[in-house]
Amino acid sequence: MKEKKDINILVGANIKREREKAGYTQERFSEMIGIGTKSLSAIERGTVGVSLSLLVKICSTLCISSNVLLFEGTPRNDVQSITERLERLSPQQFDIANSVICKLFEAFTLNNE
């Protein structure tokens, strides 16, 4: 059995956290980034490292900066995280997200009445 490197454990745990925050299962996310479920599981457990090209694909798919995965830092406000993800969307994707968010706020307002 391979010895786990601290950096692989940190990055793997951060990938798992961000994948779960985005609402993806291991199966769905592994399909999206083009690797097998077992490979993703090994990365998230820190038993293997992640290549730079895969790191870029993971960040792009999750709409996050590599800093989120490479540097643990202090916990971030969820609003900031959502803002960063929205900023990385294409104009068409942003329009869709904005429309959905507006509908959510309308539903929340109706629910409070």
N, C-alpha and C positions, 0 to 999 in steps of 0.2 A: 504494500500500500504506500502511495506517495505521501510525503510529509506536506502538510498544508503550509503555504507561505502566508504571512500576515496580510500582504497586499491582496492576495487572491481571496482571502476570507472577507476582508473589508469590502472589496469591489463586488464580490458575489452577493453579500448581504445587502448592499445598496441596490444592486440590480433587482433582487427579489423584492425589496421594499417598494421600489418605484414601479415595478411590474404590478404588484398588488394594488398600489395606489391608483394605477391606471385601470384596474379592474380586469386584467387579463389572466387567464389560467396559464399554467406552464405550456400546455398543449397549444393553445391559440398563439401565445407569444412566440414560441419556438417556430411555428409555421410562418409568422410574420417576419422573423429575422433570418429564416432559412437554415435553421439547424434542427437537429433531433431533440426530442424531449429529454432524453438521457443526457445529452451534452449540456443543455440548459440547466438541468438539475445539478450536474457536476460543477458548473460555473457558479451557481448560486450557493452551493455548499463550500466553495473555495477549494475543491480538490484539483481543479485545473484553472489556469489563467484564461484571460480573454485576449484575443488578438486586437490590434488597433483597428483593423477594418471592421471587425465585429462590434467593437466598442462604438465606433461611429454609427453603425447601423442600429444598434440598441438605442443610442441617444436620439437619433433621428426618429425612430419609431415611437419612442416615448415622449418626444418633443421636450427634451431636457438637455441641459449643458453637461458635458463630461465632468465638470467640477462636482456635480451632484453625486456622481458615482465614485470619483477618485478621492475626494476629500470629504470626510464626514462632517466636520464643522458643527456649528450650533444648529439646533432645530430651527427650521424656517416656518414662517407663517404660511399657512395653506393658501392664502390670497396671493402671496408673492409667487408661489409655485404655479398657481393657475394662470396668473398674469404672464409668466415666462412661457408657459405652454401656448397660450393664446398668441403671443408675439411671434412665435415660430410657425404659425399656420400660414398657408397661402391666403391671398385675399378671398378666394372662393370658399375655402374651408372656414375662414374667420366669419364670413357672412352667415354660414350655416350655424356655426357655434353661437354667434350673437343672437340669431333668431331663436335657437333652442333655449338659451339663457333667458331671453325676454319672456318666452312662454312659461318657463319655470317660475319666474317672478310673478307673472300674472296668476298662475295657479296658486302660489303661496299667498298672494293677496286675497284671492277668492276663498281660500281655505280659512283665513283669519276672520272673515266677515261673519 
